[in-house]
Amino acid sequence: MTFGNKVLKYRVALDTEKNLFMAIDANNQTNVAYGITITQAVKKLKKSI
């Protein structure tokens, strides 16, 4: 098994109702992470995989 070599493809959007950035997994649209900054949202998305 290999850990840490997976390439994460994602999209970033701004949820204007919540005023939070969304990082959306390109391979699984239901996997979404929110954050105050883009970096925080992407970091949370990486942890959720």
Residue pairs with C-beta under 8 A, 6 or more apart in sequence:
6 49
8 25
8 45
8 46
8 49
9 25
9 26
9 27
10 23
10 24
10 25
10 26
10 42
10 45
11 23
11 24
11 26
12 21
12 22
12 23
12 24
12 38
12 41
12 42
13 21
13 22
13 24
14 20
14 21
14 22
15 21
15 22
15 34
18 34
20 34
20 35
20 36
20 41
21 34
21 35
21 36
21 37
21 38
21 40
21 41
22 32
22 33
22 34
22 41
23 32
23 33
23 34
23 35
23 38
23 41
23 42
23 44
23 45
24 31
24 32
24 45
25 31
25 32
25 45
25 49
31 45
31 48
31 49
32 45
33 41
33 42
33 44
33 45
33 47
33 48
34 41
34 44
35 41
35 42
35 43
35 44
